[in-house]
Amino acid sequence: MAEERSEIRRIKWDEVFSFTHIFKTGWVALQPSKLMLAMAAILLLYGVGEAMGWLWGVCGQTARRDEINLYVSQSPAAFDVEQTEWKLSERREKALVLAREACFERKELDGILRAVRGAGGVGGDEFRKRREEYLKNDDPKEKELKVDDANDWSDLLDQARKHYAKAFQKADDILSKGNFQQDAVDAAMKEWDNSHSNARDNQAPAEKEKASRAALAASAGAWSALSKEKLRVRNEIQAIEGSGIFDSLVDYQGWCIQGMLRSAWRCNLLGGLDTYMAAQKKRVPPVLADAPPTANLTTAQDAPQPECGVIYWLLMAGQGLMWLLGRHWVFASVFAVIALAVWALFGGALHRVCALSVTRGEKISIRQALRFSVGKFLSFFSAPLILLVVIFGLGLGLLTLGGLVFGNFAGGIVMAIFFPVALLVGLLIAFLSIGLAIGSGLMYPTIAVEGSDSFDGISRSFSYTFNRPSRSLFYGGVAIVFGSLCYLLMRLFLFVALAATHAFIAIGVIGNGASLGEGADRMDKLWTAPTFLEFHAPMNLAAMSGAEKIAAYIIAAWVNLVVVVLAAYLLTFLASASTSIYCLLRNKVDATDLDDVYVEEADEGEAPAPAGETPAAPAAEAPK
C-alpha cells in the first residue's frame, strides 16, 4: 500500500500564536463609537470631581500646596503636625501679612515700582514719574479697610484680593496711558544728550543708537514685570487658600504620568525603587531591633540614586490614591460610588461594543450599546463592589474580633490560641484581593460577551485567572507592552498635530506679547507651545487682558478636548484588550469558539453587519 502524504497548504498563525489577537485591538480601539463612549465617561467624571471639589472647598476642605508630596515623604505624625499648624495659625498669619501689604500697595504702588525697576531702570524711572502724577489725582477720601479687625483668614484673603485688584488696575492705567515705551526711550535719550554733550561727533550717533536700543529693551520689561508681580500675588493667595481636593489629585497624577512617559521613553522600568523604599520607611514606626552597621547605612545614603523608572511612578501614583483615601475618605467614597455608576453605564456599553467587534467584527450603534448597559446596569455596578464588600467585611471582622478579645484580661493568650483562624481569614482576604486585582479586568468582558450577571463575571474571572495563571500574566504583559507602544504613537500623532497648529498660527501672530516677556507674541500668551509631555501648560492669566482670558479659556477647552481623546483611546484599548484576553482564556479553559457571543433577542431582527460589509438586500418575492 502506497504511503499517504499530507501537505500543509496554509498555516493560520493567529491560531498557532493566539496572543496575536491582542494586536488587533490597537486599531479596533479607534472605532468612533468607542471613543465617544469613553469620552462621555471621562468628561462626566471630571465634571463630578470638579463639582465635588468646589463643594468640599465651600465647606473648608482644601489641600495645601504639595500636600500629596508631603504625605508621601513624611511620617504620619510629622504630616499631621504640619497640617494642624497650617489650618489653625499659619494661614491667618500669612493672610494678615498679605492683606496689609495689599492695602499699602493700593495706596502707594511701591512694590510694583520695585518689580518694574527690576526689569529695567529706564522703564522703572518712567513708571515712577507716571505713578507720582497718577497718585496726585487719587481719591484721598477712599476708605481703607481695617484688616486687623478680621478674625477669619478667608476674610483677610478676600480683602487682600480687593486691595491688590485696585493696585494692579492703577498700574495698568499708568502703563496704558499713551505710549509708555516711547516716552521711556525719549526720556532716556534726553538724559543721554545732557550727559554726553561733549561726545565726539563721529562716535555720538552710534553710541546714541546703541543707548536707544538698550532703553527700548529695558522699558519693554515693564509689562512683563507687572505680570510677574500679579503671578506672585496669585501664587501666594493660592498657597494660603489651598487647592480643591480633586484638582490637587489631578495635578499630582498628571505629574506622575509625565514621569512615566519620560521613563518609558528612556526604557527605564525599575529605576528609583530604592529611593521609594527609603521614603516609605519614614512612614512606618521604627522597629526595636539590632540596627545594621553604620557604614552600610552611610554607603546606601551616599550612593547615587538611579533615575526613576515606570514602576516608581506607578507606585507614586498609587500613593496619591492612598492620600485621597486616608485624608479625605468621605470624598473618596462618594466619588468612587459615582465613578462606579458612571463606568457601569458607559463602560458597560463600551465593553459591549468591544465584545461584538472583537468576536465577530460587528458594529453596533451607541444607542444599542447603552440599551444593553442599562439592562445590565446592576450587574456591571455590583461585580467589583461585591468583592470589595466581602474583603472589607472580613477585615472588619478581624478588627472587631481583635478588639473584643484583647479587651479581657487573658486576651493575649486567647488570641494566640485562635491565631490560626485569623491567618485563614487573612489568606482568604489575600486570595480575594489578588483575584480582584488580576481578574477584575475580566468581569466586564464576561458580562458583555456572555450577557450574564455579576456573579458569573466574578466566578469566570477567578476561574480563568487561577486555572491559567501563567497564560493570564503572559496575555496581560503582551497587552501592556503593545498598549504602551500604541499610546506613545497616539500621543506622538496628537502632539505633532498640536505643535503644527501652534507653529503655523504663531507665524501670523507677531508681537503684542510684551506682558509675557521679551520676544513673545500674542499666541505665546494665549497658548504656550505644546510639548510631548504637556499639551497644554498652565495659562499665563497674569499677562492677559479680559478679552484675552476669554480667548485663552476657549483655546484651552479645545486643546484639552484633544487630551480627553488621548485618555479615551487608552480606555478603549484597555476595554478591547481585556475583552480579547477574556475570549482567549475562555477558549483555552472551556474550548469555546472565539466568535461565540451573546446576542439579544431584540436585536436578532436587526443584527449588526460585520465591519466593512453591508447587509444584503432582501430578495424579491417570486410571483405565484
C-alpha positions in Angstrom: 0.0 0.0 0.0 1.4 3.4 -1.0 2.3 5.7 1.8 0.0 8.6 2.0 1.5 12.1 2.3 -0.2 15.1 3.9 0.7 18.6 2.6 0.4 21.7 4.7 -1.1 24.3 2.4 -1.7 27.1 4.8 -0.8 28.0 8.4 -3.2 30.0 10.5 -0.8 32.0 12.5 -3.5 33.6 14.7 -4.4 30.1 15.9 -0.8 28.9 16.4 0.1 32.2 18.2 -3.2 33.0 19.7 -1.8 36.1 21.6 -1.6 37.9 18.2 -5.3 38.5 18.6 -4.4 41.2 21.1 -2.5 43.1 18.4 -5.8 43.7 16.6 -7.1 45.8 19.5 -4.8 48.7 18.7 -6.7 49.5 15.6 -10.1 48.3 16.9 -9.8 50.8 19.8 -10.0 53.7 17.3 -13.7 53.0 16.5 -15.6 56.3 16.9 -18.4 54.9 18.9 -16.0 53.5 21.5 -14.1 56.8 21.7 -17.3 58.7 22.1 -18.5 56.4 25.0 -15.1 56.7 26.7 -15.0 60.5 26.3 -18.5 60.8 27.7 -17.4 58.9 30.8 -14.2 60.9 31.3 -16.0 64.3 30.9 -18.8 63.3 33.2 -16.4 62.1 35.9 -14.3 65.2 35.5 -17.3 67.4 35.9 -18.4 65.4 39.0 -14.9 65.7 40.5 -14.8 69.5 40.0 -18.2 70.0 41.4 -17.4 67.9 44.5 -14.1 69.7 44.9 -15.9 73.0 44.9 -18.5 71.8 47.3 -15.8 70.5 49.7 -13.9 73.7 49.3 -17.0 75.7 50.4 -17.1 73.5 53.5 -13.5 74.3 54.2 -11.9 71.1 52.9 -9.0 72.0 50.7 -5.5 70.7 50.1 -2.3 72.7 50.8 0.3 73.2 48.2 2.4 70.0 47.7 0.3 68.2 50.3 0.4 64.8 48.5 4.2 65.0 48.2 4.5 65.8 51.9 2.1 62.9 52.7 4.3 60.5 50.7 7.6 61.7 52.1 6.8 62.4 55.8 5.8 60.3 58.7 2.1 60.4 59.7 2.9 62.3 62.9 5.0 64.9 61.2 2.4 65.3 58.5 -0.4 65.8 61.0 1.6 68.4 62.9 2.2 70.5 59.8 -1.4 70.1 58.7 -2.6 71.3 62.1 -0.3 74.3 62.1 -1.3 75.3 58.5 -5.0 75.1 59.3 -5.0 76.8 62.7 -2.4 79.6 62.7 -0.2 79.7 59.7 -2.9 80.6 57.2 -4.3 83.5 59.2 -0.8 85.0 59.8 0.1 84.8 56.1 -3.3 86.2 55.1 -2.9 89.1 57.5 0.6 89.9 56.2 -0.7 89.8 52.6 -3.7 91.9 53.4 -1.6 94.6 55.0 0.8 94.5 52.1 -2.1 94.8 49.6 -3.6 97.7 51.4 -0.3 99.6 51.2 0.1 98.7 47.5 -3.3 100.0 46.7 -2.2 103.4 48.0 1.5 103.6 47.1 2.3 101.0 44.4 5.9 100.8 45.9 6.2 97.0 45.5 5.0 97.2 41.9 7.5 100.0 41.3 10.3 97.8 42.6 9.2 95.0 40.3 9.2 97.3 37.3 12.5 98.8 38.1 14.0 95.3 38.5 13.1 94.7 34.8 14.9 97.8 33.6 15.9 101.2 35.1 14.5 103.1 32.1 11.1 101.6 32.5 11.2 102.0 36.2 12.0 105.7 36.1 9.2 106.4 33.7 6.8 104.3 35.8 7.9 106.3 38.9 7.1 109.6 37.2 3.8 108.5 35.9 3.0 107.0 39.3 3.6 110.3 41.1 1.3 112.1 38.6 -1.4 109.4 38.9 -1.4 109.4 42.7 -1.8 113.1 42.9 -5.3 112.6 41.3 -6.1 109.6 43.5 -9.1 110.0 45.8 -7.8 110.8 49.3 -11.2 110.0 50.8 -11.2 106.4 49.7 -11.9 104.4 52.9 -9.3 101.9 54.0 -10.4 98.5 55.2 -9.3 97.6 58.7 -7.6 94.2 58.1 -6.7 93.9 61.8 -10.3 93.6 62.8 -10.9 90.4 60.7 -10.7 87.2 62.6 -11.1 84.6 59.8 -8.2 84.1 57.3 -10.7 83.8 54.4 -11.9 87.4 55.2 -8.4 88.6 55.2 -7.7 86.9 51.9 -10.8 88.5 50.3 -9.6 91.9 51.4 -6.1 91.2 50.0 -7.7 90.3 46.7 -9.7 93.5 46.6 -6.8 95.7 47.5 -4.4 94.1 45.0 -7.1 94.3 42.3 -7.2 98.0 42.8 -3.4 98.3 42.9 -3.0 96.3 39.7 -5.7 98.4 38.0 -3.8 101.5 38.9 -0.6 100.0 37.4 -2.4 99.0 34.3 -3.7 102.5 33.9 -0.3 104.0 34.3 1.3 101.7 31.6 -1.7 102.0 29.3 -1.7 105.9 29.2 0.0 107.0 25.9 3.0 105.1 24.6 4.9 104.0 27.6 7.9 102.6 25.8 8.3 105.6 23.5 8.1 108.0 26.5 10.6 106.0 28.4 13.0 106.0 25.4 12.6 109.7 24.9 13.4 110.4 28.5 16.4 108.2 28.3 17.6 109.9 25.1 17.2 113.4 26.7 19.2 112.3 29.7 21.8 110.9 27.4 22.1 114.1 25.4 22.6 116.1 28.6 25.3 113.8 29.9 27.1 113.3 26.5 27.1 116.9 25.3 30.9 116.8 24.8 31.0 113.5 22.9 32.9 113.4 19.6 30.7 113.8 16.6 31.9 110.7 14.8 31.0 108.5 17.8 27.9 110.1 19.1 25.3 108.7 16.6 26.4 105.1 17.0 26.6 105.4 20.8 23.2 107.1 21.0 21.6 104.4 18.7 23.0 101.7 21.0 21.7 103.5 24.1 18.3 103.9 22.4 18.0 100.2 21.7 19.0 99.4 25.3 16.4 101.8 26.6 13.7 100.3 24.4 14.6 96.8 25.6 14.6 97.9 29.2 11.3 99.7 29.0 9.7 96.7 27.3 10.1 94.8 30.5 7.6 96.9 32.4 4.6 95.0 31.3 6.4 91.7 31.9 7.4 92.8 35.4 3.8 93.7 36.3 2.7 90.3 35.0 5.2 88.6 37.2 4.1 90.6 40.2 0.5 89.6 39.5 1.6 85.9 39.3 3.5 86.2 42.6 0.4 87.5 44.4 -1.8 84.8 42.8 0.6 82.1 44.0 0.7 83.5 47.5 -3.1 83.6 47.7 -3.3 80.0 46.4 -0.7 78.8 48.9 -2.8 80.3 51.7 -6.2 79.3 50.4 -5.2 75.8 49.2 -6.5 73.9 46.2 -9.5 71.8 45.6 -9.1 68.1 46.6 -9.9 66.9 43.1 -7.7 69.5 41.4 -4.8 68.5 43.7 -5.2 64.9 42.9 -5.4 65.5 39.1 -2.3 67.7 39.2 -0.4 65.1 41.1 -1.4 62.2 38.9 -0.6 64.3 35.8 2.9 64.8 37.3 3.2 61.0 37.8 2.1 60.4 34.2 4.7 62.8 32.9 7.3 60.9 34.9 6.1 57.6 33.5 6.3 58.9 29.9 9.9 60.1 30.5 10.8 56.8 31.9 9.1 54.8 29.1 10.9 57.0 26.6 14.2 56.0 28.1 13.2 52.4 28.6 13.7 52.7 32.3 11.5 50.2 34.2 12.9 49.6 37.7 15.0 52.7 38.4 14.4 54.6 41.7 12.8 51.8 43.7 15.5 52.1 46.4 14.6 55.8 46.7 10.9 54.9 47.0 11.5 52.2 49.7 13.7 54.6 51.7 10.9 57.2 51.6 8.4 54.6 52.8 10.5 53.6 55.7 9.9 57.1 57.2 6.2 56.4 57.2 6.3 53.3 59.5 7.1 53.2 63.2 10.7 52.2 64.0 11.4 48.5 64.8 13.3 47.8 68.1 15.9 45.5 66.6 19.6 45.5 66.0 20.5 48.3 63.6 22.6 47.4 60.6 26.2 48.7 60.6 26.5 52.4 60.2 28.9 52.0 57.3 26.3 50.2 55.3 23.7 52.9 56.0 26.1 55.7 55.0 27.0 53.8 51.8 23.4 53.4 50.9 22.6 57.0 51.5 25.6 58.4 49.7 25.2 56.1 46.7 23.9 57.8 43.6 20.2 57.0 43.0 19.2 55.8 39.6 16.7 57.8 37.6 13.1 56.9 38.5 11.5 54.3 36.3 8.0 53.4 35.3 7.3 51.2 38.4 8.4 54.0 40.7 6.0 56.4 39.1 3.2 53.8 39.3 3.8 53.4 43.0 3.9 57.2 43.4 0.5 57.4 41.6 -0.8 54.8 44.0 0.3 56.9 46.9 -1.8 59.7 45.6 -4.8 57.4 45.7 -3.8 56.4 49.3 -3.7 60.1 50.2 -7.2 60.6 48.9 -8.5 57.6 50.8 -6.6 58.2 54.0 -7.0 62.0 54.3 -10.3 62.6 52.6 -12.1 59.3 52.9 -15.6 60.7 52.6 -14.7 62.5 49.3 -13.1 59.3 48.1 -16.1 57.1 49.0 -18.7 59.3 47.4 -16.6 59.8 44.2 -15.8 56.1 44.0 -19.5 55.2 44.1 -20.4 57.8 41.5 -17.4 56.8 39.3 -18.5 53.1 39.5 -22.0 54.1 38.5 -20.8 56.1 35.5 -18.5 53.4 34.4 -21.2 50.8 34.8 -23.3 52.8 32.3 -20.7 54.0 29.8 -18.0 51.4 30.4 -20.6 48.6 30.1 -21.7 50.0 26.8 -18.1 50.3 25.7 -17.4 46.7 26.6 -20.5 45.6 24.7 -19.2 47.3 21.6 -15.8 45.7 22.1 -17.4 42.3 22.6 -19.1 42.3 19.2 -16.1 43.9 17.4 -13.5 41.5 18.9 -15.5 38.3 18.4 -17.5 38.9 15.2 -16.1 42.1 13.8 -19.5 43.6 14.0 -20.5 47.2 14.8 -23.5 48.4 16.8 -24.8 51.9 17.5 -24.2 53.8 20.7 -27.9 53.6 21.4 -27.9 49.8 21.2 -24.8 49.6 23.4 -26.3 51.9 26.0 -29.5 49.9 26.0 -27.5 46.8 26.8 -25.6 48.5 29.6 -28.8 49.9 31.1 -30.3 46.4 31.1 -27.2 45.0 32.8 -26.5 48.1 35.0 -26.8 46.3 38.3 -24.5 43.5 37.1 -21.8 46.0 35.9 -22.2 48.1 39.1 -22.1 45.3 41.6 -19.5 43.0 40.1 -16.4 44.7 41.6 -18.4 46.0 44.6 -19.4 42.6 45.9 -15.7 41.6 46.3 -14.8 44.8 47.9 -17.6 44.5 50.4 -16.6 40.9 51.2 -12.9 41.9 51.6 -13.7 44.8 53.9 -16.2 42.7 55.7 -13.6 40.1 56.6 -11.2 42.8 57.6 -13.7 44.5 59.8 -14.5 41.1 61.3 -10.8 40.6 62.2 -10.7 44.1 63.6 -13.8 43.7 65.8 -12.7 40.2 67.0 -9.3 41.5 67.9 -10.7 44.4 69.9 -13.2 42.2 71.8 -10.6 39.5 72.6 -7.9 41.9 73.7 -10.5 43.6 75.9 -10.4 40.9 78.6 -7.5 40.0 80.9 -6.5 36.9 79.0 -6.8 38.5 75.6 -3.3 37.8 74.5 -3.5 34.1 75.3 -6.9 33.6 73.6 -5.7 35.5 70.5 -2.6 33.3 70.3 -4.8 30.1 70.5 -7.2 31.3 67.8 -4.5 33.0 65.7 -4.6 30.2 63.0 -8.2 31.1 62.4 -7.2 34.7 61.8 -4.5 33.5 59.5 -7.0 31.6 57.4 -9.2 34.7 57.2 -6.1 36.6 56.1 -5.3 34.0 53.4 -8.9 34.3 52.2 -8.5 38.1 52.0 -5.3 37.7 50.1 -6.9 35.3 47.7 -9.9 37.6 47.0 -7.6 40.7 46.7 -5.3 39.0 44.2 -8.3 37.7 42.3 -9.8 41.2 42.3 -6.5 42.9 41.2 -5.8 40.4 38.4 -9.2 39.3 37.4 -11.2 42.5 37.7 -10.4 43.3 34.1 -12.3 40.2 33.0 -15.6 40.9 34.9 -17.0 43.5 32.4 -16.0 41.4 29.4 -17.7 38.4 30.9 -21.0 40.3 31.3 -20.7 41.9 27.9 -19.8 38.8 26.0 -22.0 36.3 27.8 -24.9 38.6 28.7 -24.7 37.2 32.2 -24.8 38.7 35.7 -22.3 39.9 38.2 -21.8 36.5 39.9 -20.9 34.9 36.6 -18.5 37.7 36.0 -16.8 37.1 39.3 -16.7 33.3 39.0 -15.4 33.3 35.4 -12.7 35.9 36.1 -11.5 33.9 39.1 -11.7 30.6 37.3 -9.9 31.6 34.1 -7.2 33.6 36.1 -6.3 30.8 38.6 -6.7 28.0 36.0 -4.3 29.6 33.6 -2.2 32.0 35.7 0.9 31.9 33.5 -1.1 32.4 30.4 -3.1 35.2 32.0 0.1 37.0 33.0 1.5 36.5 29.6 -1.5 37.9 27.8 -1.6 40.8 30.3 2.1 41.5 29.7 1.7 41.5 25.9 -1.3 43.9 26.2 0.7 46.2 28.5 3.7 46.4 26.2 1.7 46.7 23.0 -0.7 49.2 24.6 2.2 51.3 25.8 3.5 51.5 22.2 0.1 52.3 20.8 -0.4 55.0 23.5 3.0 56.6 22.7 2.3 56.6 19.0 -1.1 58.1 19.5 0.4 60.7 21.8 3.1 61.5 19.2 0.5 61.9 16.5 -1.6 64.3 18.5 1.5 66.2 19.7 2.6 66.7 16.0 -1.0 68.0 15.2 -1.0 70.5 18.1 2.6 71.6 17.5 1.9 72.2 13.8 -1.3 74.2 14.7 0.6 76.3 17.2 3.5 76.9 14.9 1.5 78.0 11.8 -0.8 80.2 13.8 2.1 81.8 15.6 3.7 82.7 12.3 0.8 85.1 11.6 0.6 86.4 15.2 3.7 88.5 15.7 4.3 90.9 18.7 1.8 92.1 21.3 3.3 89.7 23.9 5.4 92.2 25.9 3.5 91.4 29.1 4.8 87.8 28.9 8.4 88.5 28.0 10.8 89.9 25.5 10.3 88.5 22.0 6.9 86.9 22.9 3.9 87.2 20.7 0.2 87.1 21.5 -0.1 83.4 20.7 2.5 82.6 23.4 0.3 84.4 25.9 -2.9 82.6 24.9 -1.4 79.2 24.5 2.2 78.2 25.3 3.8 76.0 22.7 2.9 72.3 23.4 5.4 69.7 24.3 5.3 65.9 24.1 4.9 65.7 27.9 2.4 68.6 28.2 -0.1 69.5 25.6 -1.4 72.5 27.5 0.7 74.2 30.0 -0.8 76.4 32.8 -2.3 79.6 31.3 -0.4 82.9 31.7 -3.5 84.6 33.1 -1.5 87.3 34.8 -0.2 88.5 31.5 -3.7 88.7 29.8 -6.4 91.2 29.5 -10.1 90.4 30.0 -10.7 89.6 26.3 -7.5 87.6 26.1 -8.5 85.5 29.1 -11.8 84.5 27.4 -9.9 83.6 24.2 -7.4 81.6 26.3 -10.1 79.6 28.0 -11.8 78.8 24.7 -8.4 77.6 23.2 -7.8 75.6 26.4 -11.1 73.9 26.1 -10.3 72.7 22.5 -6.8 71.6 23.4 -7.9 69.8 26.5 -10.5 68.0 24.3 -7.6 66.5 22.4 -6.2 65.4 25.8 -9.6 63.8 26.5 -9.4 62.0 23.1 -6.0 60.6 24.1 -7.3 59.4 27.5 -10.4 57.9 25.8 -8.1 55.9 23.4 -6.3 54.5 26.4 -9.7 53.3 27.9 -10.9 51.9 24.6 -7.7 50.0 24.2 -7.9 48.6 27.7 -11.5 47.5 27.1 -10.7 45.9 23.7 -7.6 44.2 25.1 -9.4 42.8 28.2 -12.2 41.5 26.0 -9.7 39.8 23.7 -7.9 38.3 26.6 -11.2 37.0 28.1 -12.1 35.3 24.8 -8.6 33.7 24.5 -8.7 32.4 28.1 -12.3 31.1 27.6 -11.1 29.3 24.5 -8.2 27.6 26.4 -10.2 26.7 29.5 -13.7 25.9 28.2 -12.8 25.3 24.5 -15.4 27.9 23.4 -15.0 29.4 20.0 -13.5 32.9 19.8 -16.5 34.2 17.9 -19.1 33.0 20.4 -21.0 36.0 21.8 -24.4 36.6 23.3 -26.9 38.4 21.0 -30.0 39.9 22.5 -33.3 38.6 21.1 -34.5 42.1 20.5 -31.6 42.7 18.1 -31.8 39.4 16.2 -34.0 41.0 13.6 -31.5 43.9 13.2 -28.3 42.0 13.7 -25.3 44.3 13.2 -23.4 44.0 9.9 -19.8 42.9 10.1 -17.3 45.7 9.8 -16.6 46.6 6.2 -19.7 44.8 4.9 -23.2 45.9 4.1 -26.3 43.7 4.7 -27.7 42.0 1.6 -30.9 43.4 0.2 -33.9 41.2 0.8 -34.8 39.0 -2.2 -37.9 39.9 -4.2 -40.9 37.6 -3.6 -41.4 35.2 -6.6 -44.8 35.6 -8.3 -47.3 32.9 -7.7 
